[in-house]
Amino acid sequence: MAVKKERLNVYFDPALSGELGALAARRKVSKSQIVEAALAAFLSPDGADQREAAIVRRLDRLTRAVERLERDVSIGNEAMALFVKFWLTTTPPLPDELREAAQASGKERYDGFVEALGRRLAKGKTLTKEVSEDIPDRKSSV
């Protein structure tokens, strides 16, 4: 038995109408079916709750990503600060006659460092991953 439907004339922005036509063609359904489903979702009393839940899930994912980023930046900052402090407190100044040779050696070592860093990053290895693996899981020890 066919369900009787009421005819309704509506007007759309030409761009929106084009998108509706393209979606209907991709999904192989009529434009009416898409508009009817969208309107039903919009008018549904729990539609707003579903949209809010979806937004909350996305915000939770973003919050976790930002927290990981903060942790990673904090680890990087602390590692750099520790290195700089150690280097500055243990490295004596060079006499003027050795400075040129030290700078040439430093450039060569720096180039090697950049090359090694590039290989390491290409493999997906990061200090953050290593540190995270080296730190005992605090949850399991609590």
Buried (B, 14 or more C-beta within 10 A) or exposed (E): EEEEEEEEEEEEEEEEEEEBEEEBEEEEEEBEEBBEEEEEEEEEEEEEEEEEEEEEEEEEEEEEEEEEEEEBEEBBEEEEEEEEEEEEEEEEEEEEEEEEEEEEEEEEEEEEEEEEEEEEEEEEEBEBEEBBEEEEEEEEEE
